[in-house]
Amino acid sequence: MLSARHLSAPEIQLGLRQNARQFLLLVLVNAFVGGMVGVERVVLPIMAERQFGMASRAAILSFLVSFGLVKAGANLFAGRASDRLGRKRLLVAGWLFGLPVPLLIGFAPSWGWIVFANVLLGVNQGFCWSTTVIMKIDLVGRARRGLAMGLNEASGYLAVSAAAFAAGRWASSLGLRLAPALLGGTFVLLGLLCSVFLVRESQPHARLEATQHLSGTASQPTFFEVFWTTSWRNRDLMAVCQAGLVNNLNDGMAWGLLPLYFAARGLSLPQISVLSSLYPAVWGLAQLGTGALSDSIGRKMLIAGGMVVQAAAIAMFVILDGFLVWALAAVLLGLGTAMVYPTLLAAIGDVTHPTWRASALGVYRLWRDSGYAAGALLAGVIADALGMTVAIAFIGVLTLLSGIAVIAIMKETRHAQSA
């Protein structure tokens, strides 16, 4: 005879429709995660020059180096820990790390405190964004993975765009400190409350999928085995990792260097806000289509094509001049990134087994978000030595080479089954 507990427990099912309420809640939570990053995308580089008197591009971009390195490590930890400890605990912990960030931005007495704020922000983003990705993949199963990742990334990067635009516009009236501090404080409190009281653990869904997986029950590999397989031994996963790294390398350049590049060419703060928010806005909106498109036409074509479109957009920033032309370049950069971003995550899900998928996602996100640090270092050093135009062009060449590498190395993963 079934106990009352068994009778009242909700049946675990896989699928987007079956888990729509929790899925949409996680979409909202990820929007708050994206908003935390968005408040910095316009104001921090300008703040470094105008309020802290910094001239070196490499020194200004130090906040991105700290953010990228810490976020990469947090991604790796979150992927493995979520398999062992559960997803929700990591999500809540990430929001607790994010609580001090708005206060530090608002009241930091020196640039070193801003760098420290981005250390905490890196943990927040690594834990929270990783777990929302993993939880959505858990809930939907195999059939709608691309669509799920498109919705996840769209919510995050539309929030990045909206927060970047709002912070940049309000900075003119509220100040470079108060505008991002108020926005960031709102996002972190809402995200924490939703995660504590409304989000449910999704690990049972991953266990259910594991029992249904066509490759059967796989033994849990060691961390080293997952790291080696994802980074090198499986060439599809290796191609995905390098594309993710280079994608965030050029995003780091767009975040940290392009606002300074536009300001040096005479654009006002409101104009810079438009350009800096247009790119993630297109990125976010287009992912609503590209994620689902990858479910039907496959992953490889979108990833390789997206890297080439990004390279062309970056070339437009350095070859052409003027607000309207740069706005078109920002649209193309957002479109190319939208072709790549959710598709890379879906490809990881295609190739990996549910029992170690979260760990593999952590390894991928380690490499991907290392691109922020690499991009900041490369762009900063080259900009100081040879100028911002050369630095931006160099990042564009690397992006093109990454797309060529995907064509040469990667096979189509859409119907792949993990061994």
C-alpha positions in Angstrom: 0.0 0.0 0.0 1.3 3.4 -0.9 2.1 5.8 1.9 0.6 9.3 2.1 4.0 10.7 1.2 4.2 8.7 -2.0 0.6 9.7 -2.9 1.3 13.4 -2.4 4.8 13.5 -4.1 4.7 15.0 -7.6 5.6 12.6 -10.4 9.0 13.4 -12.0 8.7 13.9 -15.7 11.0 15.2 -18.4 10.0 17.8 -20.9 9.6 21.6 -21.3 5.8 21.5 -21.1 5.8 19.1 -18.1 8.1 21.4 -16.1 7.0 24.8 -17.5 6.5 26.5 -14.2 9.9 25.7 -12.8 11.6 26.3 -16.1 10.1 29.8 -16.4 11.1 30.5 -12.9 14.6 29.6 -13.7 14.4 31.8 -16.8 13.5 34.7 -14.5 16.3 33.9 -12.0 18.8 33.9 -14.9 17.6 37.3 -15.9 18.6 38.6 -12.5 22.0 36.9 -12.9 22.5 38.6 -16.2 21.4 42.0 -14.8 24.2 41.8 -12.2 26.8 41.8 -15.1 24.9 44.3 -17.2 25.1 47.1 -14.6 28.9 47.1 -15.2 29.2 46.9 -19.0 29.1 50.6 -19.6 30.0 52.4 -16.4 33.0 50.5 -15.0 35.6 51.3 -17.8 34.4 55.0 -17.9 34.5 55.1 -14.0 38.1 53.9 -14.1 39.1 56.8 -16.3 37.0 59.6 -14.8 36.8 58.8 -11.1 40.0 56.8 -10.4 42.2 58.6 -13.0 43.5 55.4 -14.6 45.2 55.7 -18.0 46.6 52.2 -18.7 44.2 50.1 -20.6 45.7 46.9 -19.1 45.1 48.3 -15.6 41.6 49.3 -16.3 40.8 45.9 -17.7 42.1 44.3 -14.5 38.6 44.0 -13.2 37.8 41.7 -16.1 40.8 39.6 -15.5 39.8 38.9 -11.9 36.2 38.4 -13.0 37.1 35.9 -15.7 39.5 33.8 -13.7 37.3 33.5 -10.7 34.1 32.8 -12.8 36.0 30.1 -14.7 37.1 28.4 -11.5 33.6 28.8 -10.0 32.1 27.2 -13.1 34.3 24.2 -12.7 33.5 23.8 -9.0 29.8 24.3 -9.6 29.6 21.7 -12.3 31.2 19.0 -10.1 29.6 20.1 -6.8 26.1 20.2 -8.3 26.5 16.5 -9.1 27.5 15.8 -5.5 25.6 18.4 -3.5 22.7 19.3 -5.7 21.9 22.3 -7.8 19.8 24.5 -5.5 22.5 24.8 -2.8 25.0 26.1 -5.3 22.4 28.5 -6.7 21.7 30.0 -3.3 25.4 30.2 -2.4 26.0 32.1 -5.6 23.5 34.8 -4.6 25.1 35.1 -1.1 28.4 35.8 -2.7 26.8 38.5 -4.9 25.2 40.4 -2.0 28.2 42.7 -1.3 28.9 43.6 -4.9 26.5 46.6 -5.3 27.8 48.1 -2.1 31.4 47.8 -3.2 30.6 49.4 -6.5 28.8 52.2 -4.8 31.3 53.0 -2.1 34.7 51.6 -3.1 37.5 54.0 -2.0 40.0 52.7 -4.6 40.1 50.6 -7.8 41.4 47.6 -5.9 38.0 47.4 -4.2 36.3 47.3 -7.6 38.6 44.5 -8.6 37.6 42.6 -5.4 33.9 43.3 -6.2 34.5 41.5 -9.5 36.0 38.5 -7.7 32.8 38.1 -5.8 30.8 38.8 -8.9 32.7 36.0 -10.7 31.7 33.5 -8.0 28.1 34.7 -8.2 28.0 34.3 -12.0 29.8 31.0 -12.0 27.6 29.4 -9.4 24.2 31.0 -10.4 24.5 30.9 -14.2 26.0 27.4 -14.2 23.3 25.9 -12.0 20.4 27.5 -14.0 21.9 26.0 -17.2 22.3 22.6 -15.6 18.8 22.7 -14.0 17.1 23.6 -17.3 18.9 20.8 -19.1 17.8 18.5 -16.3 14.2 19.4 -16.7 13.7 19.3 -20.5 15.5 16.0 -21.3 17.0 15.4 -24.8 14.3 16.5 -27.2 14.2 20.3 -26.7 17.7 21.0 -25.4 18.6 23.7 -28.0 15.4 25.5 -27.3 15.9 25.3 -23.6 19.4 26.8 -23.9 18.2 29.5 -26.2 15.6 30.6 -23.7 18.1 30.4 -20.9 20.7 32.5 -22.6 18.1 34.9 -24.1 16.8 35.8 -20.6 20.3 36.3 -19.3 21.6 38.5 -22.1 18.4 40.5 -22.6 18.8 41.4 -18.9 22.5 42.3 -19.5 21.4 44.6 -22.3 18.6 46.2 -20.3 20.8 46.7 -17.2 23.6 48.1 -19.3 21.3 50.6 -21.0 19.7 51.6 -17.8 22.9 52.0 -15.8 24.5 54.1 -18.6 21.5 56.4 -19.0 20.9 56.8 -15.3 24.6 57.4 -14.6 24.2 60.8 -16.3 21.7 61.9 -13.6 22.4 59.6 -10.6 26.1 59.3 -11.0 28.5 56.6 -12.1 28.4 54.9 -8.7 24.7 55.1 -7.6 23.1 53.9 -10.8 24.8 50.5 -11.0 24.6 50.1 -7.2 20.8 50.5 -7.0 20.2 48.3 -10.0 22.6 45.6 -8.8 21.1 45.6 -5.3 17.6 45.1 -6.7 18.7 42.2 -8.9 20.7 40.4 -6.1 17.8 40.6 -3.6 15.2 39.4 -6.0 17.4 36.5 -7.3 18.2 35.4 -3.7 14.5 35.4 -2.6 13.3 33.5 -5.7 16.1 30.9 -5.3 15.5 30.3 -1.6 11.7 30.1 -1.6 10.6 29.1 -5.1 13.2 27.1 -7.0 13.1 23.3 -6.5 16.0 20.8 -6.8 16.2 19.3 -10.3 18.8 16.5 -9.7 16.0 13.8 -9.6 15.2 14.7 -13.3 18.8 14.1 -14.3 18.7 10.7 -12.5 15.5 9.8 -14.4 17.1 10.7 -17.7 20.1 8.6 -16.8 17.9 5.5 -16.5 16.4 6.2 -19.9 19.6 7.1 -21.7 20.3 5.0 -24.8 23.9 4.3 -23.7 22.6 2.6 -20.5 23.9 3.2 -17.0 27.4 4.6 -17.1 29.8 4.5 -14.2 30.6 7.9 -12.7 34.0 9.0 -14.2 36.6 10.7 -12.0 37.1 14.4 -12.2 40.3 14.0 -14.2 38.6 11.7 -16.7 35.8 14.3 -17.3 38.3 17.1 -17.5 40.6 15.3 -20.0 37.7 14.0 -22.1 36.0 17.4 -22.3 39.2 19.4 -22.9 41.0 17.2 -25.3 40.2 13.5 -25.8 36.8 14.0 -27.4 37.4 16.3 -30.4 33.8 17.5 -30.6 34.0 18.7 -27.0 37.5 20.2 -27.5 36.2 22.2 -30.5 33.3 23.4 -28.4 35.7 24.5 -25.6 38.0 26.5 -27.8 35.1 28.2 -29.5 33.6 29.1 -26.2 36.9 30.5 -25.0 37.4 32.7 -28.1 33.8 33.8 -28.0 34.2 35.2 -24.5 37.6 36.5 -25.4 35.9 38.9 -27.9 33.1 39.5 -25.5 35.6 40.6 -22.9 37.1 43.0 -25.5 33.6 44.3 -26.2 32.8 44.8 -22.5 36.1 46.4 -21.4 37.6 48.0 -24.5 34.9 49.1 -26.8 33.4 51.7 -24.4 36.8 53.3 -24.1 37.2 53.1 -27.9 33.9 54.8 -28.5 34.6 57.5 -25.9 38.0 58.2 -27.4 36.2 58.9 -30.7 33.9 61.5 -29.2 30.7 59.5 -28.5 28.7 60.7 -25.5 27.8 58.4 -22.6 24.2 57.9 -23.8 25.5 57.0 -27.2 27.9 54.5 -25.7 25.1 53.1 -23.6 23.1 52.4 -26.8 25.9 50.6 -28.5 26.9 48.7 -25.4 23.3 47.5 -24.9 22.5 46.9 -28.5 25.0 44.0 -28.9 23.6 41.9 -25.9 20.0 42.8 -26.8 20.4 41.3 -30.3 22.4 38.4 -28.7 19.6 37.8 -26.3 16.6 38.1 -28.7 18.2 36.1 -31.5 18.9 33.2 -29.2 15.1 32.6 -29.0 15.4 31.4 -32.6 19.0 30.1 -32.8 18.7 27.7 -29.9 15.6 26.0 -31.4 17.1 26.2 -34.9 20.1 24.1 -33.8 17.6 21.4 -32.8 16.6 21.0 -36.4 19.6 21.9 -38.6 22.3 20.8 -36.2 25.0 22.5 -34.1 28.2 22.7 -36.2 26.9 25.0 -38.9 25.6 27.5 -36.4 28.8 27.5 -34.3 31.2 27.9 -37.2 29.0 30.5 -39.0 28.5 32.5 -35.8 32.3 32.8 -35.2 32.7 34.1 -38.8 29.9 36.6 -38.4 31.5 37.8 -35.1 34.9 38.3 -36.9 33.2 40.3 -39.6 31.5 42.6 -37.1 34.7 43.2 -35.2 36.4 44.2 -38.5 33.6 46.8 -39.0 34.5 48.5 -35.7 38.1 49.1 -36.9 37.6 49.6 -40.6 34.5 51.9 -40.6 33.6 54.9 -38.5 30.5 56.5 -37.1 27.7 55.8 -34.7 25.3 54.2 -37.2 27.9 52.0 -38.8 29.0 50.9 -35.3 25.4 50.2 -34.4 25.2 47.8 -37.4 28.4 46.2 -36.3 27.0 45.7 -32.8 23.9 44.1 -34.3 26.0 41.7 -36.3 28.2 40.9 -33.3 25.1 40.1 -31.3 23.7 37.9 -34.1 26.9 36.0 -34.4 27.2 35.4 -30.7 23.5 34.2 -30.6 24.3 31.6 -33.3 27.2 30.3 -31.1 26.2 30.6 -27.4 23.2 28.3 -26.8 24.4 25.9 -29.5 27.7 25.3 -27.7 25.8 24.4 -24.5 23.4 22.1 -26.4 26.4 20.4 -28.1 27.8 19.6 -24.7 24.5 18.1 -23.7 24.4 16.0 -26.9 27.8 14.3 -26.3 27.9 13.8 -22.5 26.1 11.2 -20.4 23.6 12.6 -17.8 25.6 11.1 -14.9 28.6 13.4 -15.7 27.0 16.1 -17.9 27.0 18.8 -15.1 30.7 18.2 -14.6 31.5 18.4 -18.3 29.5 21.7 -18.5 31.6 23.0 -15.6 34.8 22.1 -17.6 33.5 23.8 -20.7 32.5 26.9 -18.8 36.0 26.9 -17.2 37.5 27.2 -20.6 34.8 29.5 -21.9 35.0 32.1 -19.1 38.8 32.0 -19.1 38.3 33.9 -22.3 37.3 37.0 -20.3 40.6 37.0 -18.6 42.5 36.2 -21.8 40.7 38.8 -23.7 41.2 41.5 -21.1 45.0 40.7 -20.9 45.5 40.6 -24.6 43.4 43.6 -25.4 44.9 45.7 -22.6 48.5 44.9 -23.3 48.1 45.3 -27.1 46.1 48.5 -26.7 48.8 50.0 -24.4 51.6 49.0 -26.8 50.0 49.5 -30.2 46.7 51.2 -29.7 43.1 50.2 -29.3 42.4 49.7 -33.0 45.2 47.1 -33.3 44.0 45.3 -30.2 40.4 45.1 -31.5 41.6 43.9 -34.9 43.8 41.2 -33.3 40.8 39.8 -31.4 38.8 39.7 -34.6 41.5 37.6 -36.3 41.5 35.1 -33.4 37.7 34.8 -33.7 37.9 34.0 -37.4 40.6 31.3 -36.8 38.3 29.8 -34.1 35.5 29.4 -36.6 37.9 27.7 -39.1 39.0 25.3 -36.3 35.3 24.3 -35.7 34.9 23.4 -39.4 38.1 21.4 -39.4 37.8 19.5 -36.0 34.1 19.1 -35.0 31.5 16.6 -36.2 27.8 17.2 -36.0 26.6 16.3 -32.5 22.8 16.7 -32.8 22.1 13.0 -32.8 25.3 11.9 -30.9 24.9 9.4 -28.1 27.5 9.4 -25.2 29.4 6.2 -24.7 
